[in-house]
Amino acid sequence: MSAAIVIFRWRFATLVTALFAYAATVHAQERTPADRGSFGVPLQPFSLRETADTSRRAEPIRVAYYAPRSQPALAPRAESVADEADLETTSALPENSSNRPVVPGHRAILRNGIAYAPSHAPDNIKNAIWAVNTLRRKPYVWGGGHASFNDYGYDCSGAVSFALHYAGLLDAPLPSSDLRHYGRRGRGRWITIYSRNGHTFAIIAGLRLDTTDLRDGGDVGPRWYADGRGTSGFDARHPAGW
C-alpha cells in the first residue's frame, strides 16, 4: 500500500470520529428540556399579566385568634319615677313615713291638703302638725273642740287649742277671747297665734291653720293653707320659748 493511501485513510478516520463526536454533542443538547437552565433547574415563564393574576389569587394570611365571647344582654332596670304632684309651698321632695310626713328644712310644706313637718323642727312642733292633719276632713262646728280636744267638728279656737295641746303647750281648750292673752306677746319662732274677738288662727312652721277658707269663703273646718291673711285687728301671741 502506498504512503498516499495510508495518509488519506488516517485523515478520513479522524474526520469521521470528529463528526460522530459533534453529532453526539448536538443530540445531548437536544435532549435537554427547553424549560430548564444550565443546571437543570426548571425555568418559570415570566409575564406581567400572569404576575398580576398571581398577586390577585394570592391566599390571604390567616392568623389564629380567640373570638370574644358575646355577653348576654342585661334586662333593662325600671327607673323609679317621682310623683309629679305639685308641692304647694316648695319644690323640696318630702318623705312620707306612715302618718308622719317630713320635709327637709325649717318650714313645713303643704301637699294635697296634708302638712309635712320640717325635719329641723322640735318634736312637739312636728307632733302638733301631724295631729292637725287628722282634722283636715272635720267640719266646722261652732263650739267644737271646746268640751273635749277630740270632737266630731271644730271651730277656730277649738282647732288652735287642739294644735297647742298636741304640742304639749295647752292642757284645756280656750276660746278666742282667752287666746288673745295666751303666752307672750308677738310672733313666735315656730308658732304664732292671731286672735281677736270672734276669730282665731295660727301660723305653725310657716303654714296657716284656719277654719275660714278665704278663697271660696265660709267656715269649712280646720284646714292647712299655704297663703297668709291680713292680721289687722288681731293680737299676735306665742307660747313662751316657741
Contacts in CASP RR format, 6 or more apart in sequence:
PFRMAT RR
TARGET T0000
AUTHOR 0000-0000-0000
METHOD contacts of the structure
MODEL  1
MSAAIVIFRWRFATLVTALFAYAATVHAQERTPADRGSFGVPLQPFSLRE
TADTSRRAEPIRVAYYAPRSQPALAPRAESVADEADLETTSALPENSSNR
PVVPGHRAILRNGIAYAPSHAPDNIKNAIWAVNTLRRKPYVWGGGHASFN
DYGYDCSGAVSFALHYAGLLDAPLPSSDLRHYGRRGRGRWITIYSRNGHT
FAIIAGLRLDTTDLRDGGDVGPRWYADGRGTSGFDARHPAGW
32 40 0 8 1.000
35 42 0 8 1.000
35 43 0 8 1.000
36 42 0 8 1.000
36 43 0 8 1.000
37 43 0 8 1.000
82 93 0 8 1.000
85 111 0 8 1.000
85 112 0 8 1.000
87 94 0 8 1.000
87 109 0 8 1.000
87 110 0 8 1.000
87 111 0 8 1.000
88 109 0 8 1.000
88 110 0 8 1.000
88 111 0 8 1.000
88 113 0 8 1.000
88 226 0 8 1.000
89 107 0 8 1.000
89 108 0 8 1.000
89 109 0 8 1.000
89 110 0 8 1.000
89 207 0 8 1.000
89 226 0 8 1.000
90 103 0 8 1.000
90 107 0 8 1.000
90 109 0 8 1.000
92 103 0 8 1.000
92 104 0 8 1.000
92 105 0 8 1.000
92 109 0 8 1.000
93 103 0 8 1.000
94 101 0 8 1.000
94 102 0 8 1.000
94 103 0 8 1.000
94 109 0 8 1.000
94 111 0 8 1.000
94 116 0 8 1.000
95 101 0 8 1.000
95 102 0 8 1.000
95 103 0 8 1.000
95 116 0 8 1.000
96 116 0 8 1.000
99 130 0 8 1.000
99 133 0 8 1.000
99 134 0 8 1.000
100 117 0 8 1.000
100 126 0 8 1.000
100 130 0 8 1.000
101 111 0 8 1.000
101 114 0 8 1.000
101 115 0 8 1.000
101 116 0 8 1.000
101 117 0 8 1.000
101 130 0 8 1.000
101 133 0 8 1.000
102 116 0 8 1.000
102 117 0 8 1.000
102 118 0 8 1.000
102 119 0 8 1.000
102 126 0 8 1.000
103 109 0 8 1.000
103 116 0 8 1.000
103 117 0 8 1.000
103 118 0 8 1.000
103 119 0 8 1.000
104 118 0 8 1.000
104 119 0 8 1.000
104 120 0 8 1.000
105 118 0 8 1.000
105 119 0 8 1.000
105 120 0 8 1.000
106 118 0 8 1.000
106 120 0 8 1.000
106 121 0 8 1.000
106 205 0 8 1.000
107 118 0 8 1.000
107 205 0 8 1.000
107 206 0 8 1.000
108 115 0 8 1.000
108 116 0 8 1.000
108 117 0 8 1.000
108 118 0 8 1.000
108 121 0 8 1.000
108 129 0 8 1.000
108 204 0 8 1.000
108 205 0 8 1.000
108 206 0 8 1.000
108 207 0 8 1.000
109 115 0 8 1.000
109 116 0 8 1.000
109 207 0 8 1.000
109 226 0 8 1.000
110 116 0 8 1.000
110 207 0 8 1.000
110 224 0 8 1.000
110 225 0 8 1.000
110 226 0 8 1.000
113 136 0 8 1.000
113 223 0 8 1.000
113 224 0 8 1.000
114 133 0 8 1.000
114 136 0 8 1.000
114 224 0 8 1.000
115 129 0 8 1.000
115 132 0 8 1.000
115 133 0 8 1.000
115 205 0 8 1.000
115 207 0 8 1.000
115 224 0 8 1.000
116 129 0 8 1.000
117 125 0 8 1.000
117 126 0 8 1.000
117 129 0 8 1.000
117 130 0 8 1.000
117 205 0 8 1.000
118 126 0 8 1.000
118 205 0 8 1.000
121 129 0 8 1.000
121 190 0 8 1.000
121 205 0 8 1.000
122 190 0 8 1.000
122 242 0 8 1.000
124 167 0 8 1.000
124 168 0 8 1.000
124 169 0 8 1.000
125 167 0 8 1.000
125 190 0 8 1.000
125 191 0 8 1.000
125 204 0 8 1.000
125 205 0 8 1.000
125 242 0 8 1.000
127 166 0 8 1.000
127 167 0 8 1.000
127 168 0 8 1.000
128 163 0 8 1.000
128 164 0 8 1.000
128 166 0 8 1.000
128 167 0 8 1.000
128 168 0 8 1.000
128 191 0 8 1.000
128 204 0 8 1.000
129 204 0 8 1.000
129 205 0 8 1.000
129 207 0 8 1.000
130 166 0 8 1.000
131 162 0 8 1.000
131 163 0 8 1.000
131 166 0 8 1.000
132 159 0 8 1.000
132 162 0 8 1.000
132 163 0 8 1.000
132 166 0 8 1.000
132 204 0 8 1.000
132 209 0 8 1.000
132 222 0 8 1.000
132 224 0 8 1.000
133 224 0 8 1.000
135 153 0 8 1.000
135 154 0 8 1.000
135 159 0 8 1.000
135 162 0 8 1.000
135 221 0 8 1.000
135 222 0 8 1.000
136 222 0 8 1.000
136 223 0 8 1.000
136 224 0 8 1.000
138 151 0 8 1.000
138 152 0 8 1.000
138 153 0 8 1.000
138 154 0 8 1.000
138 221 0 8 1.000
138 222 0 8 1.000
139 152 0 8 1.000
139 153 0 8 1.000
139 220 0 8 1.000
139 221 0 8 1.000
140 153 0 8 1.000
140 154 0 8 1.000
140 155 0 8 1.000
140 211 0 8 1.000
140 219 0 8 1.000
140 220 0 8 1.000
140 221 0 8 1.000
141 151 0 8 1.000
141 152 0 8 1.000
141 153 0 8 1.000
141 154 0 8 1.000
141 155 0 8 1.000
142 155 0 8 1.000
143 154 0 8 1.000
143 155 0 8 1.000
143 158 0 8 1.000
144 151 0 8 1.000
144 153 0 8 1.000
144 154 0 8 1.000
144 155 0 8 1.000
144 158 0 8 1.000
145 151 0 8 1.000
145 153 0 8 1.000
145 154 0 8 1.000
145 155 0 8 1.000
145 158 0 8 1.000
145 159 0 8 1.000
145 161 0 8 1.000
145 162 0 8 1.000
145 173 0 8 1.000
146 155 0 8 1.000
146 157 0 8 1.000
146 158 0 8 1.000
146 161 0 8 1.000
146 173 0 8 1.000
146 175 0 8 1.000
147 173 0 8 1.000
148 173 0 8 1.000
149 161 0 8 1.000
149 162 0 8 1.000
149 165 0 8 1.000
149 166 0 8 1.000
149 173 0 8 1.000
153 221 0 8 1.000
154 162 0 8 1.000
154 211 0 8 1.000
154 221 0 8 1.000
154 222 0 8 1.000
155 211 0 8 1.000
155 219 0 8 1.000
155 221 0 8 1.000
156 176 0 8 1.000
156 198 0 8 1.000
156 199 0 8 1.000
156 200 0 8 1.000
156 201 0 8 1.000
156 210 0 8 1.000
156 211 0 8 1.000
156 212 0 8 1.000
156 219 0 8 1.000
157 173 0 8 1.000
157 174 0 8 1.000
157 175 0 8 1.000
157 176 0 8 1.000
157 179 0 8 1.000
157 195 0 8 1.000
157 200 0 8 1.000
158 173 0 8 1.000
159 209 0 8 1.000
159 210 0 8 1.000
159 211 0 8 1.000
159 221 0 8 1.000
159 222 0 8 1.000
160 179 0 8 1.000
160 193 0 8 1.000
160 200 0 8 1.000
160 201 0 8 1.000
160 202 0 8 1.000
160 209 0 8 1.000
161 170 0 8 1.000
161 172 0 8 1.000
161 173 0 8 1.000
161 174 0 8 1.000
161 179 0 8 1.000
162 173 0 8 1.000
162 222 0 8 1.000
163 191 0 8 1.000
163 202 0 8 1.000
163 204 0 8 1.000
163 209 0 8 1.000
164 170 0 8 1.000
164 191 0 8 1.000
164 193 0 8 1.000
164 239 0 8 1.000
165 171 0 8 1.000
165 173 0 8 1.000
167 191 0 8 1.000
167 239 0 8 1.000
167 242 0 8 1.000
169 191 0 8 1.000
169 239 0 8 1.000
169 242 0 8 1.000
174 182 0 8 1.000
176 195 0 8 1.000
176 196 0 8 1.000
176 197 0 8 1.000
176 198 0 8 1.000
176 199 0 8 1.000
176 200 0 8 1.000
177 195 0 8 1.000
177 197 0 8 1.000
177 198 0 8 1.000
179 193 0 8 1.000
179 195 0 8 1.000
179 200 0 8 1.000
179 237 0 8 1.000
180 195 0 8 1.000
180 196 0 8 1.000
180 197 0 8 1.000
180 235 0 8 1.000
180 237 0 8 1.000
181 237 0 8 1.000
182 193 0 8 1.000
182 195 0 8 1.000
182 237 0 8 1.000
182 239 0 8 1.000
183 237 0 8 1.000
183 238 0 8 1.000
183 239 0 8 1.000
183 240 0 8 1.000
184 237 0 8 1.000
184 238 0 8 1.000
184 239 0 8 1.000
184 240 0 8 1.000
184 241 0 8 1.000
185 235 0 8 1.000
185 236 0 8 1.000
185 237 0 8 1.000
186 192 0 8 1.000
186 236 0 8 1.000
186 237 0 8 1.000
186 238 0 8 1.000
187 203 0 8 1.000
187 236 0 8 1.000
187 238 0 8 1.000
188 238 0 8 1.000
188 239 0 8 1.000
188 241 0 8 1.000
188 242 0 8 1.000
189 238 0 8 1.000
189 241 0 8 1.000
189 242 0 8 1.000
190 204 0 8 1.000
190 205 0 8 1.000
190 242 0 8 1.000
191 202 0 8 1.000
191 203 0 8 1.000
191 204 0 8 1.000
191 238 0 8 1.000
191 239 0 8 1.000
191 242 0 8 1.000
192 202 0 8 1.000
192 203 0 8 1.000
192 236 0 8 1.000
192 237 0 8 1.000
192 238 0 8 1.000
193 200 0 8 1.000
193 201 0 8 1.000
193 202 0 8 1.000
193 236 0 8 1.000
193 237 0 8 1.000
193 238 0 8 1.000
194 200 0 8 1.000
194 201 0 8 1.000
194 202 0 8 1.000
194 203 0 8 1.000
194 231 0 8 1.000
194 234 0 8 1.000
194 235 0 8 1.000
194 236 0 8 1.000
194 237 0 8 1.000
195 234 0 8 1.000
195 235 0 8 1.000
195 237 0 8 1.000
196 233 0 8 1.000
196 234 0 8 1.000
196 235 0 8 1.000
199 212 0 8 1.000
201 208 0 8 1.000
201 209 0 8 1.000
201 210 0 8 1.000
201 211 0 8 1.000
201 212 0 8 1.000
201 229 0 8 1.000
202 208 0 8 1.000
202 209 0 8 1.000
202 210 0 8 1.000
203 209 0 8 1.000
203 228 0 8 1.000
207 224 0 8 1.000
207 225 0 8 1.000
207 226 0 8 1.000
208 224 0 8 1.000
208 225 0 8 1.000
208 226 0 8 1.000
208 227 0 8 1.000
208 228 0 8 1.000
208 229 0 8 1.000
209 222 0 8 1.000
209 223 0 8 1.000
209 224 0 8 1.000
209 225 0 8 1.000
210 222 0 8 1.000
210 223 0 8 1.000
210 225 0 8 1.000
210 229 0 8 1.000
211 219 0 8 1.000
211 220 0 8 1.000
211 221 0 8 1.000
211 222 0 8 1.000
211 223 0 8 1.000
212 218 0 8 1.000
212 219 0 8 1.000
212 220 0 8 1.000
213 219 0 8 1.000
213 220 0 8 1.000
213 223 0 8 1.000
214 225 0 8 1.000
214 227 0 8 1.000
214 229 0 8 1.000
END
